[in-house]
Amino acid sequence: MKSSNSYRVRLLIVFLGILLFSFLGLLIGDIPTDKMDVYNAFFNPSGDNMVELIIKEIRFPRVSIAIISGAALAIAGMLMQTLFHNPLAGPYVLGINSGASLMVALGLLSGIGFFNTELGLIGSALFGSFVFGLLILFTASFLRNQIGLLLFGVMLGSFVAAIITILEASSQAEALKAFALWSMGSLNAVTLEQVPLIALVFTLGCVTTLFIVKPLNVLVLGEDECRLMGYNIKRLRLSIVFITALFTGLITAYCGPIAFVGLAVPNLTRILFKTQNHLMLLIANLLFGAFFMLSCDLLIQLFSGTILIPINALTSLLGAPFVIYILIRKLR
């Protein structure tokens, strides 16, 4: 009971941190604003006030996608680590991000107009994520060794990177510039009109995850135990791959490839909460992932006057040392 209460306190603190950082995200920017500007932007808009428009049209979508992207990638990483019984598994390391990036590269660098549209970009990223997710799942059935599976993911990522480099070398300057900007990652590409759709897809993924919480708890003990409990392993695997591909493809399409969130945050929550209850882990990863991305966004805004930091670079700078720590811990 005592540990359960301490877990609730931690979740509450992170939730309050999300509220605080979200508010700061609406305040901080190149143009100075105060709390009354934020209030007026949402509850008493004048319609032609430039500051209010900036808060509502630029900062609010950026804060919203920071929350959604961090939560989605953290949950996707949690699912991958449970599926493969490996704390170093994640959508970026195993190559699911690479699948989305490859399909987006084929679309943007081909010069075909449809792939430059919102529907084309999302469709490409989702298709690439799902195909590569199935490929990883198929490979995992042969590679029982955890290190072997991780190496396969790394090699797959390198192979995709080589293909993308060849595509870049033969592309037009305009298409190359568009892809280069996308590949650095950004939270500023989402518009206010796109937020409801992204939130709806994210909610769909979270609700679907809730339906597989119980089999995930049993899967931790092994696939044989899961079968004995009457769960369909193939259906469970496909469900995990579908949710992971949905989250990864959605965020990659709108924000570019974001590294280490899906790897670092799930490991952090397992260390802090010391539980295999996936309902608790789902909530923890949702909150901690959102808090992590909001923190990164605030750092980017604070340093924007001095240096422009791509979100992918910052998540790697913060996440990589923690993953190295997890790797050293695992090898001991």
C-alpha positions in Angstrom: 0.0 0.0 0.0 2.8 2.4 0.9 4.6 1.8 -2.4 1.3 2.2 -4.3 0.8 5.6 -2.6 4.4 6.7 -3.5 3.8 5.7 -7.1 0.7 7.8 -7.2 2.6 10.7 -5.7 5.3 10.4 -8.4 2.6 10.3 -11.2 0.9 13.4 -9.7 4.2 15.3 -9.5 4.9 14.5 -13.2 1.3 15.5 -14.2 1.7 18.8 -12.4 5.0 19.2 -14.1 3.3 18.7 -17.5 0.7 21.4 -16.6 3.5 23.8 -15.6 5.7 23.1 -18.6 2.8 23.4 -21.0 1.9 26.8 -19.6 5.6 27.9 -19.8 5.6 26.6 -23.4 2.7 28.9 -24.2 4.6 31.8 -22.6 8.2 31.4 -23.8 9.1 32.4 -27.3 10.8 35.1 -29.5 7.9 37.5 -28.7 7.4 38.2 -25.0 3.9 37.3 -23.6 2.3 37.1 -20.2 -0.4 35.0 -18.5 -3.1 37.4 -19.5 -2.2 37.0 -23.2 -2.5 33.2 -22.8 -5.9 33.6 -21.0 -7.2 36.0 -23.7 -6.0 33.7 -26.5 -8.2 30.9 -25.5 -11.1 32.4 -23.4 -11.4 36.0 -24.6 -9.9 36.3 -28.1 -10.0 39.6 -29.8 -9.5 38.1 -33.3 -6.8 40.5 -34.6 -4.3 40.5 -31.7 -1.0 39.2 -33.1 0.3 37.9 -29.7 -2.9 35.9 -29.1 -2.7 34.4 -32.6 0.9 33.4 -32.1 0.0 31.7 -28.8 -3.0 29.8 -30.3 -1.8 29.1 -33.8 1.9 28.4 -33.2 2.7 27.7 -29.5 -0.4 25.7 -28.7 0.1 23.2 -31.5 3.8 22.9 -30.6 3.0 22.1 -27.0 0.3 19.7 -28.0 2.5 17.7 -30.3 5.3 17.7 -27.7 2.9 16.0 -25.2 1.5 13.6 -27.8 4.8 12.6 -29.4 6.6 12.0 -26.1 3.7 9.9 -24.8 3.3 7.9 -28.0 7.0 7.1 -28.5 7.4 6.1 -24.8 4.4 3.7 -25.0 5.6 2.3 -28.3 9.0 1.6 -26.6 7.3 -0.1 -23.6 5.4 -2.4 -25.9 8.6 -3.3 -27.9 10.5 -4.1 -24.7 7.8 -6.3 -23.4 7.3 -8.1 -26.7 11.0 -8.9 -27.1 11.9 -9.2 -23.4 14.7 -6.7 -24.0 15.2 -3.4 -22.2 17.2 -2.1 -25.2 14.4 -2.7 -27.7 12.6 0.3 -29.1 11.1 1.6 -32.4 14.2 3.6 -33.2 16.8 0.9 -32.4 14.9 -1.9 -34.0 14.4 -0.1 -37.2 10.7 0.8 -37.2 11.6 4.5 -37.4 13.8 3.6 -40.3 10.9 2.1 -42.2 8.9 5.2 -41.8 11.9 7.4 -42.8 12.5 5.3 -45.9 8.9 5.6 -47.1 8.8 9.3 -46.4 12.2 9.7 -48.3 10.8 7.8 -51.3 7.8 10.1 -51.2 9.5 13.5 -50.7 12.5 12.8 -52.9 10.6 11.3 -55.7 9.0 14.6 -56.5 5.5 13.1 -56.8 3.0 15.7 -55.7 0.7 13.3 -53.7 3.5 12.4 -51.3 4.1 16.0 -50.4 0.5 16.3 -49.1 -0.5 15.6 -45.5 -2.3 12.4 -46.4 0.6 11.1 -48.5 3.2 11.8 -45.8 1.1 10.1 -43.1 0.3 7.2 -45.3 3.9 6.7 -46.3 5.2 6.8 -42.7 2.4 4.4 -41.4 3.0 1.9 -44.2 6.8 1.9 -43.7 6.4 1.5 -39.9 4.0 -1.4 -40.2 6.0 -3.2 -42.8 9.3 -2.9 -40.9 7.5 -3.8 -37.7 6.4 -7.1 -39.3 9.9 -7.6 -40.6 11.3 -7.3 -37.1 8.7 -9.6 -35.7 9.4 -12.2 -38.4 13.2 -11.9 -37.8 12.7 -12.3 -34.0 11.1 -15.7 -34.6 14.5 -16.9 -35.9 16.9 -14.8 -33.8 16.2 -15.8 -30.2 19.4 -14.0 -29.1 18.6 -10.5 -27.8 21.9 -9.0 -28.9 21.4 -10.6 -32.3 18.0 -8.9 -32.7 19.4 -5.5 -31.7 22.3 -5.9 -34.2 19.8 -6.8 -36.9 17.9 -3.6 -36.1 21.1 -1.5 -36.2 22.1 -3.1 -39.5 18.6 -2.5 -40.9 18.9 1.1 -40.0 22.3 1.4 -41.6 21.0 -0.3 -44.8 18.0 2.1 -45.0 20.4 5.1 -44.3 22.5 4.0 -47.3 19.4 3.8 -49.6 18.3 7.3 -48.4 21.8 8.7 -49.1 21.6 7.4 -52.7 18.1 8.9 -53.1 19.4 12.3 -51.7 22.4 12.3 -54.1 20.0 12.0 -57.1 17.3 14.4 -55.9 16.4 17.9 -56.9 17.6 20.7 -54.6 14.1 21.7 -53.4 13.1 18.1 -52.6 16.4 17.5 -50.9 16.0 20.6 -48.7 12.5 19.6 -47.7 13.7 16.1 -46.7 16.8 17.4 -44.8 14.6 19.8 -42.7 12.1 17.0 -42.0 14.9 14.5 -41.0 16.3 16.9 -38.3 13.0 16.7 -36.5 10.8 19.6 -35.4 7.7 20.2 -33.3 6.9 23.4 -35.2 5.5 21.7 -38.4 2.0 20.9 -36.8 -0.8 23.4 -37.4 -3.8 24.0 -35.1 -6.1 22.3 -37.6 -4.0 19.1 -37.5 -4.0 18.8 -33.7 -7.5 17.2 -33.4 -6.7 14.4 -35.9 -3.3 13.6 -34.3 -5.0 13.6 -30.8 -7.7 11.3 -32.1 -5.2 8.7 -33.6 -3.2 8.9 -30.4 -6.3 8.3 -28.3 -7.2 5.3 -30.5 -3.7 3.8 -29.9 -4.0 4.3 -26.1 -7.4 2.7 -26.0 -6.2 -0.3 -28.0 -3.3 -0.7 -25.6 -5.7 -0.8 -22.7 -7.3 -3.9 -24.2 -4.1 -5.8 -24.2 -2.8 -4.8 -20.7 -3.7 -8.2 -19.1 -2.0 -10.3 -21.8 1.0 -8.0 -21.6 1.3 -8.7 -17.9 1.3 -12.4 -18.6 3.7 -12.1 -21.6 6.4 -10.9 -19.2 6.5 -14.5 -17.8 6.9 -15.9 -21.3 4.9 -16.9 -24.4 4.2 -20.4 -23.1 2.5 -19.0 -19.9 0.6 -16.6 -22.1 -0.7 -19.5 -24.2 -1.6 -21.5 -21.1 -3.7 -18.5 -19.9 -5.7 -18.8 -23.2 -4.3 -15.7 -25.0 -3.7 -15.8 -28.8 0.1 -15.1 -29.1 -0.1 -14.3 -32.9 -2.9 -11.8 -32.3 -1.1 -10.2 -29.4 2.1 -9.8 -31.4 0.2 -8.2 -34.3 -1.6 -5.9 -31.9 1.7 -4.7 -30.4 3.2 -4.2 -33.9 0.0 -2.4 -35.1 0.0 0.0 -32.1 3.8 0.6 -32.3 3.6 1.3 -36.1 0.6 3.6 -35.5 2.4 5.7 -32.9 5.8 5.6 -34.7 4.4 6.4 -38.1 2.2 9.2 -36.8 4.9 11.0 -34.9 7.6 10.4 -37.6 5.3 11.8 -40.3 4.6 15.1 -38.4 7.8 15.5 -36.4 10.5 13.6 -38.3 12.5 10.7 -36.8 12.9 11.3 -33.0 15.5 9.1 -31.3 15.9 7.6 -27.8 12.5 8.7 -26.3 11.1 5.2 -26.9 14.2 3.6 -25.4 15.1 5.8 -22.4 11.6 6.7 -21.0 10.3 3.1 -20.6 13.5 2.0 -18.9 13.3 5.0 -16.6 9.7 4.2 -15.6 10.5 0.5 -14.9 13.4 1.7 -12.6 11.2 4.2 -10.8 8.1 2.0 -10.4 9.6 -1.5 -10.2 6.5 -3.1 -11.5 5.3 -5.3 -14.4 1.8 -4.1 -14.2 1.3 -2.6 -17.7 -1.6 -0.5 -16.7 0.7 1.4 -14.3 3.5 1.4 -16.9 1.1 2.7 -19.6 0.1 5.6 -17.4 3.7 6.2 -16.3 5.1 6.2 -19.8 2.4 8.4 -21.1 3.1 11.0 -18.4 6.9 10.7 -18.3 7.2 10.7 -22.1 5.1 13.9 -22.4 7.1 15.5 -19.6 10.4 14.6 -21.3 9.4 16.1 -24.7 8.0 19.2 -23.1 11.3 19.6 -21.2 13.2 19.3 -24.5 10.9 21.8 -26.2 11.4 24.3 -23.4 15.2 24.0 -23.7 15.0 24.5 -27.4 12.9 27.7 -26.9 15.2 29.0 -24.1 18.3 28.6 -26.4 16.6 29.7 -29.6 18.1 33.2 -29.4 21.6 31.6 -29.3 21.5 28.4 -31.2 18.8 26.4 -33.1 18.7 22.9 -31.8 16.7 20.2 -33.8 14.5 18.1 -31.5 16.1 14.9 -32.7 19.6 16.1 -31.7 18.4 17.2 -28.2 16.6 13.9 -27.4 19.7 12.0 -28.5 22.0 14.2 -26.3 19.8 13.6 -23.3 18.7 10.0 -24.0 21.9 8.4 -25.2 23.9 8.7 -21.9 21.0 7.1 -20.0 20.8 4.3 -22.5 24.5 3.7 -22.1 23.9 3.4 -18.4 21.2 0.8 -19.0 23.5 -1.1 -21.3 26.4 -1.2 -18.8 23.9 -2.3 -16.1 22.6 -5.1 -18.3 26.1 -6.4 -19.2 27.3 -6.5 -15.6 
